[in-house]
Amino acid sequence: MPIIIGIVAFAIGAVIAGLVAYSQGQQKAKSEYEAKVGTAETRARSIIDDAVKTAETKKREALLEAKEEALKNKNEFEKEQRERRRELQQQEQRILKKEESADRLQNELSKKEKELNQKEGTLNRKTEEVQKLHEEKVHELERISGLTADQAKEELLVSIREDLKHDTAKLIKEYDHLAKEEADKKAKEYIVGAIQRCAADHVAESTVSVVQLPNDDMKGRIIGREGRNIRTLETLTGVELIIDDTPEAVVLSGFDPIRREIARVALEKLIVDGRIHPARIEEMVAKAKKEVEQRIREEGEAAVLEVGVHGIHPELVKLLGRLKFRTSYGQNALKHSIEVAQIAGLLASELGYDARMAKRAGLLHDIGKAVDHEQEGTHISLGVELCKKYKEPAIVVNSVESHHGDVEPQGPIAVIVAAADAISASRPGARRESLETYTQRLKQLEEITNSYKGVEKSYAIQAGREVRIMVIPQEVSEDDMVIMAHNIAKQIEEQMTYPGQIKVNVIRETRVTDTAK
């Protein structure tokens, strides 16, 4: 028990000692804490004081900067305001000046308007005076001249027409002269050069053949008993024999020149042989056909060789040879074709085109005439068919088709061939015309010229290559003559077909007659 009490007492003592120790520790800790708190408060106050001082310093600095910035902005604003005020003042000055100028202009305009109104009034008065004077003068002129205003205008128009007519005639003369000079110069250079270098023969043959006989007794032998010899010869050759009073000659007439040539050769052989009877006639006609065929071939080959064209189909060469016995207005067709080929080649060479192709087209341009006695159609259409059949170039076909102007030429070669054809046909002595065609052309020429007002009479001279027109001097003036000649020439070109050129001469003659008493 005492142990327990002792233990309890010890425990109580220990607890009390612990409490005392704890209390002392608490006091010590409190004192330490209070000391630390005081120190912290002191430090905090110091920090706060420092922060307050720093903040006041920053504040003062910020206020200074703000004041400086505000001052700077104020200065800039004041500067801008001063500049704006200066600009406004300048604008105001300019506006004032403009207003002053506008006022001055307005005043000047007002003055000028007043002056114009005054002048307009004066002008109106003067216009009325001039109009009145004009009317008085017109009436005075009408009274003096005996003409009304309309009549005077008509006379003035007549005078103007005469002046215009004179000027027109003068221009026509000048331009015609210049154009003719230039055209003639170039044309002569090309054409004369081509013709001079062309060596084709100029042969004109008739459409009948004449066979000379050794004596008139041979006519009876050719006729034969009851005419059997002449009938046999005509039947085999298809040619008519004309035996008339012409001494020592027999005329062969036929539509086909080849048949006429065969008949001529056969008849000449019979005359040389002397034995004339139906069997011998038949034999000689057969030989003549062979000879003529051989000659046709040789003539065609010679023409191709003369022109210098190669590669033509043999059948076309043979047809060219047939042209030897074909004539057109008395001009031999083969010689004409050779001449056209050579002229076309020379013209093409001068102008810088294909001379060989021009020669080829010129040589074949009338190839249709070789068969136009046997087939229907014009020589142009037949020639085009033949060229197409034997594969000639397209330019050759077009040249054949267009050389008379029926079809539009499609290239310079076709135009050159047409020109060469016209040159060959229209040269003096190249062709002969029938009397009917010749007289018809002369008649048409005189009809055209006589249709013009003021023509007294006209004459077609120089085989229709010139027409002379006599005019009435009172109705046709010198200027009218120029215009009349120009118009007649144009009408002849449009309405007539003729070789070469036709010269139009208008003659105005004034005669004065008096009698001495």
Disulfide bonds with the S-S distance in Angstrom:
none
